[in-house]
Amino acid sequence: MSDILARNLDGKPVVGIDGTDFGTLYTITMDLESGALRDLVVDARGRASTGDTARADGDDRLQIPVSRVETVNDRIVIQSGE
């Protein structure tokens, strides 16, 4: 995957490879000790359960592990949970 600046990701749609609309990217979290990216935090806009693809927080946002990112172009495509 080529380099992408974080500021270019703000507000991008996040979808599953099966077309599931998860919402829009709110922010990205990282591990402060290692510097590794951890989760995409997605504004879920009241969406229903996502199975084991994402964890919900108390602010109607989903936390999706960065390891699930498949591609990033005009939208962020993630692998579904299995």
PDB file with SEQRES, HELIX, SHEET and CRYST1 records, atoms N, CA, C and O in Angstrom:
SEQRES   1 A   82  MET SER ASP ILE LEU ALA ARG ASN LEU ASP GLY LYS PRO          
SEQRES   2 A   82  VAL VAL GLY ILE ASP GLY THR ASP PHE GLY THR LEU TYR          
SEQRES   3 A   82  THR ILE THR MET ASP LEU GLU SER GLY ALA LEU ARG ASP          
SEQRES   4 A   82  LEU VAL VAL ASP ALA ARG GLY ARG ALA SER THR GLY ASP          
SEQRES   5 A   82  THR ALA ARG ALA ASP GLY ASP ASP ARG LEU GLN ILE PRO          
SEQRES   6 A   82  VAL SER ARG VAL GLU THR VAL ASN ASP ARG ILE VAL ILE          
SEQRES   7 A   82  GLN SER GLY GLU                                              
HELIX    1 AA1 ALA A    6  ASN A    8  5                                   3    
HELIX    2 AA2 VAL A   66  ARG A   68  5                                   3    
SHEET    1 AA1 7 ARG A  55  ALA A  56  0                                        
SHEET    2 AA1 7 ARG A  61  PRO A  65 -1                                        
SHEET    3 AA1 7 LEU A  37  ASP A  43 -1                                        
SHEET    4 AA1 7 ASP A  21  MET A  30 -1                                        
SHEET    5 AA1 7 PRO A  13  GLY A  16 -1                                        
SHEET    6 AA1 7 ILE A  76  ILE A  78  1                                        
SHEET    7 AA1 7 VAL A  69  VAL A  72 -1                                        
CRYST1    1.000    1.000    1.000  90.00  90.00  90.00 P 1           1          
ATOM      1  N   MET A   1       0.844  -1.170   0.000  1.00  0.00           N  
ATOM      2  CA  MET A   1       0.000   0.000   0.000  1.00  0.00           C  
ATOM      3  C   MET A   1       0.889   1.233   0.000  1.00  0.00           C  
ATOM      4  O   MET A   1       1.858   1.294   0.757  1.00  0.00           O  
ATOM      5  N   SER A   2       0.579   2.206  -0.828  1.00  0.00           N  
ATOM      6  CA  SER A   2       1.378   3.423  -0.886  1.00  0.00           C  
ATOM      7  C   SER A   2       1.082   4.313   0.321  1.00  0.00           C  
ATOM      8  O   SER A   2       0.081   4.124   1.011  1.00  0.00           O  
ATOM      9  N   ASP A   3       1.960   5.280   0.566  1.00  0.00           N  
ATOM     10  CA  ASP A   3       1.788   6.187   1.697  1.00  0.00           C  
ATOM     11  C   ASP A   3       0.578   7.089   1.487  1.00  0.00           C  
ATOM     12  O   ASP A   3       0.340   7.590   0.389  1.00  0.00           O  
ATOM     13  N   ILE A   4      -0.185   7.285   2.571  1.00  0.00           N  
ATOM     14  CA  ILE A   4      -1.350   8.160   2.555  1.00  0.00           C  
ATOM     15  C   ILE A   4      -1.279   9.013   3.812  1.00  0.00           C  
ATOM     16  O   ILE A   4      -1.076   8.486   4.906  1.00  0.00           O  
ATOM     17  N   LEU A   5      -1.442  10.312   3.670  1.00  0.00           N  
ATOM     18  CA  LEU A   5      -1.420  11.197   4.823  1.00  0.00           C  
ATOM     19  C   LEU A   5      -2.715  11.057   5.613  1.00  0.00           C  
ATOM     20  O   LEU A   5      -3.798  10.976   5.032  1.00  0.00           O  
ATOM     21  N   ALA A   6      -2.602  11.029   6.927  1.00  0.00           N  
ATOM     22  CA  ALA A   6      -3.767  10.854   7.792  1.00  0.00           C  
ATOM     23  C   ALA A   6      -4.808  11.946   7.557  1.00  0.00           C  
ATOM     24  O   ALA A   6      -6.007  11.674   7.619  1.00  0.00           O  
ATOM     25  N   ARG A   7      -4.374  13.165   7.291  1.00  0.00           N  
ATOM     26  CA  ARG A   7      -5.347  14.243   7.086  1.00  0.00           C  
ATOM     27  C   ARG A   7      -6.223  14.006   5.858  1.00  0.00           C  
ATOM     28  O   ARG A   7      -7.305  14.583   5.749  1.00  0.00           O  
ATOM     29  N   ASN A   8      -5.763  13.159   4.932  1.00  0.00           N  
ATOM     30  CA  ASN A   8      -6.560  12.838   3.751  1.00  0.00           C  
ATOM     31  C   ASN A   8      -7.587  11.744   4.013  1.00  0.00           C  
ATOM     32  O   ASN A   8      -8.411  11.453   3.146  1.00  0.00           O  
ATOM     33  N   LEU A   9      -7.551  11.135   5.194  1.00  0.00           N  
ATOM     34  CA  LEU A   9      -8.476  10.053   5.524  1.00  0.00           C  
ATOM     35  C   LEU A   9      -9.702  10.530   6.294  1.00  0.00           C  
ATOM     36  O   LEU A   9     -10.722   9.839   6.306  1.00  0.00           O  
ATOM     37  N   ASP A  10      -9.629  11.672   6.926  1.00  0.00           N  
ATOM     38  CA  ASP A  10     -10.714  12.182   7.754  1.00  0.00           C  
ATOM     39  C   ASP A  10     -12.026  12.235   6.973  1.00  0.00           C  
ATOM     40  O   ASP A  10     -12.104  12.843   5.906  1.00  0.00           O  
ATOM     41  N   GLY A  11     -13.056  11.586   7.526  1.00  0.00           N  
ATOM     42  CA  GLY A  11     -14.374  11.612   6.909  1.00  0.00           C  
ATOM     43  C   GLY A  11     -14.592  10.642   5.763  1.00  0.00           C  
ATOM     44  O   GLY A  11     -15.665  10.631   5.159  1.00  0.00           O  
ATOM     45  N   LYS A  12     -13.588   9.826   5.452  1.00  0.00           N  
ATOM     46  CA  LYS A  12     -13.751   8.847   4.367  1.00  0.00           C  
ATOM     47  C   LYS A  12     -14.764   7.782   4.765  1.00  0.00           C  
ATOM     48  O   LYS A  12     -14.810   7.380   5.928  1.00  0.00           O  
ATOM     49  N   PRO A  13     -15.580   7.315   3.812  1.00  0.00           N  
ATOM     50  CA  PRO A  13     -16.495   6.212   4.103  1.00  0.00           C  
ATOM     51  C   PRO A  13     -15.709   4.936   4.398  1.00  0.00           C  
ATOM     52  O   PRO A  13     -14.673   4.678   3.786  1.00  0.00           O  
ATOM     53  N   VAL A  14     -16.213   4.146   5.339  1.00  0.00           N  
ATOM     54  CA  VAL A  14     -15.614   2.852   5.674  1.00  0.00           C  
ATOM     55  C   VAL A  14     -16.643   1.779   5.314  1.00  0.00           C  
ATOM     56  O   VAL A  14     -17.763   1.778   5.826  1.00  0.00           O  
ATOM     57  N   VAL A  15     -16.244   0.869   4.426  1.00  0.00           N  
ATOM     58  CA  VAL A  15     -17.145  -0.180   3.961  1.00  0.00           C  
ATOM     59  C   VAL A  15     -16.450  -1.532   4.051  1.00  0.00           C  
ATOM     60  O   VAL A  15     -15.223  -1.620   4.030  1.00  0.00           O  
ATOM     61  N   GLY A  16     -17.263  -2.584   4.152  1.00  0.00           N  
ATOM     62  CA  GLY A  16     -16.732  -3.939   4.142  1.00  0.00           C  
ATOM     63  C   GLY A  16     -16.534  -4.405   2.712  1.00  0.00           C  
ATOM     64  O   GLY A  16     -17.079  -3.809   1.783  1.00  0.00           O  
ATOM     65  N   ILE A  17     -15.759  -5.463   2.528  1.00  0.00           N  
ATOM     66  CA  ILE A  17     -15.540  -5.994   1.183  1.00  0.00           C  
ATOM     67  C   ILE A  17     -16.845  -6.521   0.587  1.00  0.00           C  
ATOM     68  O   ILE A  17     -16.961  -6.680  -0.628  1.00  0.00           O  
ATOM     69  N   ASP A  18     -17.829  -6.790   1.457  1.00  0.00           N  
ATOM     70  CA  ASP A  18     -19.139  -7.245   0.982  1.00  0.00           C  
ATOM     71  C   ASP A  18     -20.099  -6.088   0.740  1.00  0.00           C  
ATOM     72  O   ASP A  18     -21.265  -6.315   0.418  1.00  0.00           O  
ATOM     73  N   GLY A  19     -19.628  -4.847   0.889  1.00  0.00           N  
ATOM     74  CA  GLY A  19     -20.458  -3.664   0.643  1.00  0.00           C  
ATOM     75  C   GLY A  19     -21.118  -3.081   1.878  1.00  0.00           C  
ATOM     76  O   GLY A  19     -21.787  -2.052   1.786  1.00  0.00           O  
ATOM     77  N   THR A  20     -20.946  -3.716   3.034  1.00  0.00           N  
ATOM     78  CA  THR A  20     -21.534  -3.201   4.273  1.00  0.00           C  
ATOM     79  C   THR A  20     -21.011  -1.801   4.556  1.00  0.00           C  
ATOM     80  O   THR A  20     -19.800  -1.582   4.535  1.00  0.00           O  
ATOM     81  N   ASP A  21     -21.897  -0.856   4.820  1.00  0.00           N  
ATOM     82  CA  ASP A  21     -21.524   0.524   5.136  1.00  0.00           C  
ATOM     83  C   ASP A  21     -21.373   0.652   6.646  1.00  0.00           C  
ATOM     84  O   ASP A  21     -22.358   0.553   7.378  1.00  0.00           O  
ATOM     85  N   PHE A  22     -20.139   0.874   7.122  1.00  0.00           N  
ATOM     86  CA  PHE A  22     -19.891   0.995   8.551  1.00  0.00           C  
ATOM     87  C   PHE A  22     -19.997   2.435   9.042  1.00  0.00           C  
ATOM     88  O   PHE A  22     -20.201   2.657  10.235  1.00  0.00           O  
ATOM     89  N   GLY A  23     -19.865   3.408   8.164  1.00  0.00           N  
ATOM     90  CA  GLY A  23     -19.925   4.811   8.546  1.00  0.00           C  
ATOM     91  C   GLY A  23     -18.755   5.575   7.949  1.00  0.00           C  
ATOM     92  O   GLY A  23     -18.244   5.222   6.886  1.00  0.00           O  
ATOM     93  N   THR A  24     -18.337   6.631   8.649  1.00  0.00           N  
ATOM     94  CA  THR A  24     -17.215   7.444   8.179  1.00  0.00           C  
ATOM     95  C   THR A  24     -16.109   7.463   9.229  1.00  0.00           C  
ATOM     96  O   THR A  24     -16.367   7.382  10.430  1.00  0.00           O  
ATOM     97  N   LEU A  25     -14.880   7.570   8.751  1.00  0.00           N  
ATOM     98  CA  LEU A  25     -13.730   7.571   9.656  1.00  0.00           C  
ATOM     99  C   LEU A  25     -13.763   8.811  10.535  1.00  0.00           C  
ATOM    100  O   LEU A  25     -13.887   9.932  10.042  1.00  0.00           O  
ATOM    101  N   TYR A  26     -13.649   8.597  11.843  1.00  0.00           N  
ATOM    102  CA  TYR A  26     -13.609   9.683  12.815  1.00  0.00           C  
ATOM    103  C   TYR A  26     -12.164  10.003  13.192  1.00  0.00           C  
ATOM    104  O   TYR A  26     -11.755  11.164  13.184  1.00  0.00           O  
ATOM    105  N   THR A  27     -11.394   8.960  13.523  1.00  0.00           N  
ATOM    106  CA  THR A  27      -9.978   9.120  13.866  1.00  0.00           C  
ATOM    107  C   THR A  27      -9.300   7.749  13.807  1.00  0.00           C  
ATOM    108  O   THR A  27      -9.945   6.730  13.560  1.00  0.00           O  
ATOM    109  N   ILE A  28      -8.006   7.749  14.035  1.00  0.00           N  
ATOM    110  CA  ILE A  28      -7.226   6.510  14.087  1.00  0.00           C  
ATOM    111  C   ILE A  28      -6.469   6.513  15.411  1.00  0.00           C  
ATOM    112  O   ILE A  28      -5.873   7.524  15.783  1.00  0.00           O  
ATOM    113  N   THR A  29      -6.489   5.381  16.130  1.00  0.00           N  
ATOM    114  CA  THR A  29      -5.739   5.298  17.379  1.00  0.00           C  
ATOM    115  C   THR A  29      -4.413   4.583  17.142  1.00  0.00           C  
ATOM    116  O   THR A  29      -4.248   3.838  16.176  1.00  0.00           O  
ATOM    117  N   MET A  30      -3.473   4.833  18.055  1.00  0.00           N  
ATOM    118  CA  MET A  30      -2.170   4.181  17.935  1.00  0.00           C  
ATOM    119  C   MET A  30      -1.652   3.807  19.306  1.00  0.00           C  
ATOM    120  O   MET A  30      -2.080   4.357  20.321  1.00  0.00           O  
ATOM    121  N   ASP A  31      -0.729   2.868  19.324  1.00  0.00           N  
ATOM    122  CA  ASP A  31      -0.046   2.450  20.536  1.00  0.00           C  
ATOM    123  C   ASP A  31       1.080   3.453  20.785  1.00  0.00           C  
ATOM    124  O   ASP A  31       1.977   3.603  19.954  1.00  0.00           O  
ATOM    125  N   LEU A  32       1.034   4.130  21.910  1.00  0.00           N  
ATOM    126  CA  LEU A  32       2.023   5.181  22.190  1.00  0.00           C  
ATOM    127  C   LEU A  32       3.428   4.648  22.387  1.00  0.00           C  
ATOM    128  O   LEU A  32       4.399   5.347  22.097  1.00  0.00           O  
ATOM    129  N   GLU A  33       3.555   3.425  22.874  1.00  0.00           N  
ATOM    130  CA  GLU A  33       4.889   2.870  23.099  1.00  0.00           C  
ATOM    131  C   GLU A  33       5.568   2.448  21.801  1.00  0.00           C  
ATOM    132  O   GLU A  33       6.742   2.746  21.584  1.00  0.00           O  
ATOM    133  N   SER A  34       4.828   1.755  20.941  1.00  0.00           N  
ATOM    134  CA  SER A  34       5.434   1.233  19.709  1.00  0.00           C  
ATOM    135  C   SER A  34       5.248   2.157  18.515  1.00  0.00           C  
ATOM    136  O   SER A  34       6.011   2.090  17.551  1.00  0.00           O  
ATOM    137  N   GLY A  35       4.229   3.027  18.573  1.00  0.00           N  
ATOM    138  CA  GLY A  35       3.920   3.886  17.433  1.00  0.00           C  
ATOM    139  C   GLY A  35       3.069   3.198  16.380  1.00  0.00           C  
ATOM    140  O   GLY A  35       2.748   3.793  15.352  1.00  0.00           O  
ATOM    141  N   ALA A  36       2.698   1.938  16.631  1.00  0.00           N  
ATOM    142  CA  ALA A  36       1.894   1.186  15.663  1.00  0.00           C  
ATOM    143  C   ALA A  36       0.450   1.668  15.675  1.00  0.00           C  
ATOM    144  O   ALA A  36      -0.117   1.947  16.731  1.00  0.00           O  
ATOM    145  N   LEU A  37      -0.134   1.762  14.481  1.00  0.00           N  
ATOM    146  CA  LEU A  37      -1.550   2.104  14.396  1.00  0.00           C  
ATOM    147  C   LEU A  37      -2.363   0.961  14.970  1.00  0.00           C  
ATOM    148  O   LEU A  37      -2.025  -0.205  14.765  1.00  0.00           O  
ATOM    149  N   ARG A  38      -3.440   1.282  15.694  1.00  0.00           N  
ATOM    150  CA  ARG A  38      -4.224   0.254  16.372  1.00  0.00           C  
ATOM    151  C   ARG A  38      -5.603   0.086  15.750  1.00  0.00           C  
ATOM    152  O   ARG A  38      -5.899  -0.972  15.195  1.00  0.00           O  
ATOM    153  N   ASP A  39      -6.456   1.113  15.830  1.00  0.00           N  
ATOM    154  CA  ASP A  39      -7.846   0.991  15.395  1.00  0.00           C  
ATOM    155  C   ASP A  39      -8.282   2.178  14.549  1.00  0.00           C  
ATOM    156  O   ASP A  39      -7.811   3.301  14.730  1.00  0.00           O  
ATOM    157  N   LEU A  40      -9.201   1.900  13.615  1.00  0.00           N  
ATOM    158  CA  LEU A  40      -9.961   2.948  12.960  1.00  0.00           C  
ATOM    159  C   LEU A  40     -11.157   3.205  13.869  1.00  0.00           C  
ATOM    160  O   LEU A  40     -11.850   2.264  14.259  1.00  0.00           O  
ATOM    161  N   VAL A  41     -11.404   4.451  14.207  1.00  0.00           N  
ATOM    162  CA  VAL A  41     -12.603   4.791  14.976  1.00  0.00           C  
ATOM    163  C   VAL A  41     -13.579   5.387  13.976  1.00  0.00           C  
ATOM    164  O   VAL A  41     -13.306   6.413  13.353  1.00  0.00           O  
ATOM    165  N   VAL A  42     -14.729   4.724  13.831  1.00  0.00           N  
ATOM    166  CA  VAL A  42     -15.684   5.035  12.773  1.00  0.00           C  
ATOM    167  C   VAL A  42     -16.977   5.552  13.377  1.00  0.00           C  
ATOM    168  O   VAL A  42     -17.554   4.924  14.265  1.00  0.00           O  
ATOM    169  N   ASP A  43     -17.433   6.715  12.884  1.00  0.00           N  
ATOM    170  CA  ASP A  43     -18.729   7.247  13.285  1.00  0.00           C  
ATOM    171  C   ASP A  43     -19.792   6.362  12.651  1.00  0.00           C  
ATOM    172  O   ASP A  43     -19.992   6.392  11.437  1.00  0.00           O  
ATOM    173  N   ALA A  44     -20.481   5.565  13.487  1.00  0.00           N  
ATOM    174  CA  ALA A  44     -21.391   4.540  12.985  1.00  0.00           C  
ATOM    175  C   ALA A  44     -22.790   5.060  12.680  1.00  0.00           C  
ATOM    176  O   ALA A  44     -23.588   4.342  12.078  1.00  0.00           O  
ATOM    177  N   ARG A  45     -23.105   6.272  13.075  1.00  0.00           N  
ATOM    178  CA  ARG A  45     -24.416   6.874  12.788  1.00  0.00           C  
ATOM    179  C   ARG A  45     -25.582   5.928  13.079  1.00  0.00           C  
ATOM    180  O   ARG A  45     -26.486   5.793  12.255  1.00  0.00           O  
ATOM    181  N   GLY A  46     -25.571   5.272  14.243  1.00  0.00           N  
ATOM    182  CA  GLY A  46     -26.686   4.430  14.667  1.00  0.00           C  
ATOM    183  C   GLY A  46     -26.831   3.118  13.916  1.00  0.00           C  
ATOM    184  O   GLY A  46     -27.926   2.558  13.867  1.00  0.00           O  
ATOM    185  N   ARG A  47     -25.753   2.616  13.331  1.00  0.00           N  
ATOM    186  CA  ARG A  47     -25.840   1.352  12.609  1.00  0.00           C  
ATOM    187  C   ARG A  47     -26.026   0.179  13.552  1.00  0.00           C  
ATOM    188  O   ARG A  47     -25.720   0.271  14.741  1.00  0.00           O  
ATOM    189  N   ALA A  48     -26.522  -0.912  13.023  1.00  0.00           N  
ATOM    190  CA  ALA A  48     -26.777  -2.119  13.808  1.00  0.00           C  
ATOM    191  C   ALA A  48     -25.471  -2.850  14.098  1.00  0.00           C  
ATOM    192  O   ALA A  48     -24.392  -2.370  13.749  1.00  0.00           O  
ATOM    193  N   SER A  49     -25.574  -3.988  14.724  1.00  0.00           N  
ATOM    194  CA  SER A  49     -24.422  -4.810  15.087  1.00  0.00           C  
ATOM    195  C   SER A  49     -23.562  -5.144  13.876  1.00  0.00           C  
ATOM    196  O   SER A  49     -24.063  -5.315  12.764  1.00  0.00           O  
ATOM    197  N   THR A  50     -22.261  -5.233  14.114  1.00  0.00           N  
ATOM    198  CA  THR A  50     -21.323  -5.537  13.031  1.00  0.00           C  
ATOM    199  C   THR A  50     -20.670  -6.893  13.239  1.00  0.00           C  
ATOM    200  O   THR A  50     -19.647  -7.184  12.620  1.00  0.00           O  
ATOM    201  N   GLY A  51     -21.237  -7.724  14.094  1.00  0.00           N  
ATOM    202  CA  GLY A  51     -20.634  -9.027  14.357  1.00  0.00           C  
ATOM    203  C   GLY A  51     -19.298  -8.845  15.039  1.00  0.00           C  
ATOM    204  O   GLY A  51     -19.164  -8.013  15.936  1.00  0.00           O  
ATOM    205  N   ASP A  52     -18.297  -9.622  14.618  1.00  0.00           N  
ATOM    206  CA  ASP A  52     -16.980  -9.503  15.241  1.00  0.00           C  
ATOM    207  C   ASP A  52     -16.016  -8.665  14.413  1.00  0.00           C  
ATOM    208  O   ASP A  52     -14.806  -8.710  14.631  1.00  0.00           O  
ATOM    209  N   THR A  53     -16.552  -7.895  13.459  1.00  0.00           N  
ATOM    210  CA  THR A  53     -15.706  -7.022  12.650  1.00  0.00           C  
ATOM    211  C   THR A  53     -15.229  -5.819  13.457  1.00  0.00           C  
ATOM    212  O   THR A  53     -14.113  -5.341  13.250  1.00  0.00           O  
ATOM    213  N   ALA A  54     -16.062  -5.326  14.376  1.00  0.00           N  
ATOM    214  CA  ALA A  54     -15.740  -4.109  15.105  1.00  0.00           C  
ATOM    215  C   ALA A  54     -16.287  -4.171  16.522  1.00  0.00           C  
ATOM    216  O   ALA A  54     -17.208  -4.933  16.819  1.00  0.00           O  
ATOM    217  N   ARG A  55     -15.698  -3.351  17.392  1.00  0.00           N  
ATOM    218  CA  ARG A  55     -16.203  -3.172  18.743  1.00  0.00           C  
ATOM    219  C   ARG A  55     -16.902  -1.815  18.803  1.00  0.00           C  
ATOM    220  O   ARG A  55     -16.409  -0.839  18.236  1.00  0.00           O  
ATOM    221  N   ALA A  56     -18.031  -1.748  19.476  1.00  0.00           N  
ATOM    222  CA  ALA A  56     -18.734  -0.478  19.642  1.00  0.00           C  
ATOM    223  C   ALA A  56     -18.279   0.185  20.939  1.00  0.00           C  
ATOM    224  O   ALA A  56     -17.983  -0.495  21.923  1.00  0.00           O  
ATOM    225  N   ASP A  57     -18.226   1.513  20.934  1.00  0.00           N  
ATOM    226  CA  ASP A  57     -17.942   2.224  22.177  1.00  0.00           C  
ATOM    227  C   ASP A  57     -19.206   2.954  22.615  1.00  0.00           C  
ATOM    228  O   ASP A  57     -20.245   2.822  21.967  1.00  0.00           O  
ATOM    229  N   GLY A  58     -19.140   3.704  23.678  1.00  0.00           N  
ATOM    230  CA  GLY A  58     -20.308   4.379  24.223  1.00  0.00           C  
ATOM    231  C   GLY A  58     -20.754   5.606  23.448  1.00  0.00           C  
ATOM    232  O   GLY A  58     -21.791   6.184  23.771  1.00  0.00           O  
ATOM    233  N   ASP A  59     -20.011   6.018  22.446  1.00  0.00           N  
ATOM    234  CA  ASP A  59     -20.326   7.228  21.682  1.00  0.00           C  
ATOM    235  C   ASP A  59     -20.872   6.923  20.299  1.00  0.00           C  
ATOM    236  O   ASP A  59     -20.790   7.768  19.407  1.00  0.00           O  
ATOM    237  N   ASP A  60     -21.433   5.721  20.099  1.00  0.00           N  
ATOM    238  CA  ASP A  60     -21.971   5.308  18.802  1.00  0.00           C  
ATOM    239  C   ASP A  60     -20.875   5.299  17.734  1.00  0.00           C  
ATOM    240  O   ASP A  60     -21.108   5.644  16.576  1.00  0.00           O  
ATOM    241  N   ARG A  61     -19.672   4.893  18.160  1.00  0.00           N  
ATOM    242  CA  ARG A  61     -18.551   4.757  17.232  1.00  0.00           C  
ATOM    243  C   ARG A  61     -18.059   3.323  17.274  1.00  0.00           C  
ATOM    244  O   ARG A  61     -18.162   2.643  18.295  1.00  0.00           O  
ATOM    245  N   LEU A  62     -17.528   2.877  16.158  1.00  0.00           N  
ATOM    246  CA  LEU A  62     -16.973   1.531  16.058  1.00  0.00           C  
ATOM    247  C   LEU A  62     -15.460   1.609  16.082  1.00  0.00           C  
ATOM    248  O   LEU A  62     -14.874   2.552  15.549  1.00  0.00           O  
ATOM    249  N   GLN A  63     -14.829   0.631  16.691  1.00  0.00           N  
ATOM    250  CA  GLN A  63     -13.372   0.516  16.677  1.00  0.00           C  
ATOM    251  C   GLN A  63     -13.029  -0.714  15.854  1.00  0.00           C  
ATOM    252  O   GLN A  63     -13.321  -1.841  16.254  1.00  0.00           O  
ATOM    253  N   ILE A  64     -12.414  -0.493  14.712  1.00  0.00           N  
ATOM    254  CA  ILE A  64     -12.078  -1.563  13.785  1.00  0.00           C  
ATOM    255  C   ILE A  64     -10.559  -1.689  13.730  1.00  0.00           C  
ATOM    256  O   ILE A  64      -9.877  -0.715  13.414  1.00  0.00           O  
ATOM    257  N   PRO A  65     -10.018  -2.864  14.028  1.00  0.00           N  
ATOM    258  CA  PRO A  65      -8.562  -3.032  13.995  1.00  0.00           C  
ATOM    259  C   PRO A  65      -7.979  -2.661  12.625  1.00  0.00           C  
ATOM    260  O   PRO A  65      -8.516  -3.040  11.585  1.00  0.00           O  
ATOM    261  N   VAL A  66      -6.889  -1.925  12.649  1.00  0.00           N  
ATOM    262  CA  VAL A  66      -6.224  -1.507  11.410  1.00  0.00           C  
ATOM    263  C   VAL A  66      -5.825  -2.727  10.567  1.00  0.00           C  
ATOM    264  O   VAL A  66      -5.735  -2.638   9.342  1.00  0.00           O  
ATOM    265  N   SER A  67      -5.591  -3.846  11.222  1.00  0.00           N  
ATOM    266  CA  SER A  67      -5.196  -5.059  10.494  1.00  0.00           C  
ATOM    267  C   SER A  67      -6.280  -5.539   9.522  1.00  0.00           C  
ATOM    268  O   SER A  67      -5.996  -6.341   8.633  1.00  0.00           O  
ATOM    269  N   ARG A  68      -7.495  -5.065   9.678  1.00  0.00           N  
ATOM    270  CA  ARG A  68      -8.594  -5.459   8.785  1.00  0.00           C  
ATOM    271  C   ARG A  68      -8.672  -4.605   7.514  1.00  0.00           C  
ATOM    272  O   ARG A  68      -9.467  -4.906   6.624  1.00  0.00           O  
ATOM    273  N   VAL A  69      -7.866  -3.553   7.417  1.00  0.00           N  
ATOM    274  CA  VAL A  69      -7.912  -2.686   6.234  1.00  0.00           C  
ATOM    275  C   VAL A  69      -7.403  -3.451   5.022  1.00  0.00           C  
ATOM    276  O   VAL A  69      -6.304  -4.004   5.032  1.00  0.00           O  
ATOM    277  N   GLU A  70      -8.218  -3.469   3.989  1.00  0.00           N  
ATOM    278  CA  GLU A  70      -7.887  -4.147   2.735  1.00  0.00           C  
ATOM    279  C   GLU A  70      -7.319  -3.147   1.725  1.00  0.00           C  
ATOM    280  O   GLU A  70      -6.229  -3.358   1.193  1.00  0.00           O  
ATOM    281  N   THR A  71      -8.047  -2.066   1.462  1.00  0.00           N  
ATOM    282  CA  THR A  71      -7.589  -1.025   0.533  1.00  0.00           C  
ATOM    283  C   THR A  71      -8.063   0.340   1.005  1.00  0.00           C  
ATOM    284  O   THR A  71      -9.031   0.457   1.757  1.00  0.00           O  
ATOM    285  N   VAL A  72      -7.353   1.380   0.541  1.00  0.00           N  
ATOM    286  CA  VAL A  72      -7.743   2.763   0.809  1.00  0.00           C  
ATOM    287  C   VAL A  72      -7.648   3.516  -0.494  1.00  0.00           C  
ATOM    288  O   VAL A  72      -6.564   3.655  -1.062  1.00  0.00           O  
ATOM    289  N   ASN A  73      -8.777   4.005  -0.973  1.00  0.00           N  
ATOM    290  CA  ASN A  73      -8.844   4.853  -2.159  1.00  0.00           C  
ATOM    291  C   ASN A  73      -9.826   5.971  -1.859  1.00  0.00           C  
ATOM    292  O   ASN A  73      -9.585   6.782  -0.964  1.00  0.00           O  
ATOM    293  N   ASP A  74     -10.925   6.026  -2.592  1.00  0.00           N  
ATOM    294  CA  ASP A  74     -11.955   7.010  -2.286  1.00  0.00           C  
ATOM    295  C   ASP A  74     -12.752   6.606  -1.063  1.00  0.00           C  
ATOM    296  O   ASP A  74     -13.532   7.400  -0.538  1.00  0.00           O  
ATOM    297  N   ARG A  75     -12.562   5.375  -0.604  1.00  0.00           N  
ATOM    298  CA  ARG A  75     -13.153   4.867   0.632  1.00  0.00           C  
ATOM    299  C   ARG A  75     -12.204   3.853   1.243  1.00  0.00           C  
ATOM    300  O   ARG A  75     -11.287   3.370   0.578  1.00  0.00           O  
ATOM    301  N   ILE A  76     -12.424   3.534   2.503  1.00  0.00           N  
ATOM    302  CA  ILE A  76     -11.598   2.549   3.208  1.00  0.00           C  
ATOM    303  C   ILE A  76     -12.372   1.233   3.193  1.00  0.00           C  
ATOM    304  O   ILE A  76     -13.496   1.165   3.691  1.00  0.00           O  
ATOM    305  N   VAL A  77     -11.775   0.193   2.626  1.00  0.00           N  
ATOM    306  CA  VAL A  77     -12.426  -1.104   2.531  1.00  0.00           C  
ATOM    307  C   VAL A  77     -11.774  -2.025   3.557  1.00  0.00           C  
ATOM    308  O   VAL A  77     -10.551  -2.138   3.624  1.00  0.00           O  
ATOM    309  N   ILE A  78     -12.616  -2.680   4.352  1.00  0.00           N  
ATOM    310  CA  ILE A  78     -12.101  -3.571   5.389  1.00  0.00           C  
ATOM    311  C   ILE A  78     -12.604  -5.000   5.163  1.00  0.00           C  
ATOM    312  O   ILE A  78     -13.657  -5.226   4.566  1.00  0.00           O  
ATOM    313  N   GLN A  79     -11.818  -5.945   5.658  1.00  0.00           N  
ATOM    314  CA  GLN A  79     -12.202  -7.356   5.628  1.00  0.00           C  
ATOM    315  C   GLN A  79     -13.251  -7.583   6.704  1.00  0.00           C  
ATOM    316  O   GLN A  79     -13.187  -6.987   7.779  1.00  0.00           O  
ATOM    317  N   SER A  80     -14.204  -8.436   6.415  1.00  0.00           N  
ATOM    318  CA  SER A  80     -15.218  -8.747   7.424  1.00  0.00           C  
ATOM    319  C   SER A  80     -14.628  -9.695   8.454  1.00  0.00           C  
ATOM    320  O   SER A  80     -13.665 -10.410   8.176  1.00  0.00           O  
ATOM    321  N   GLY A  81     -15.213  -9.695   9.648  1.00  0.00           N  
ATOM    322  CA  GLY A  81     -14.757 -10.579  10.717  1.00  0.00           C  
ATOM    323  C   GLY A  81     -15.141 -12.009  10.438  1.00  0.00           C  
ATOM    324  O   GLY A  81     -16.171 -12.277   9.821  1.00  0.00           O  
ATOM    325  N   GLU A  82     -14.311 -12.930  10.893  1.00  0.00           N  
ATOM    326  CA  GLU A  82     -14.576 -14.354  10.685  1.00  0.00           C  
ATOM    327  C   GLU A  82     -14.325 -15.104  11.944  1.00  0.00           C  
ATOM    328  O   GLU A  82     -14.491 -16.324  11.980  1.00  0.00           O  
TER     329      GLU A  82                                                      
END                                                                             
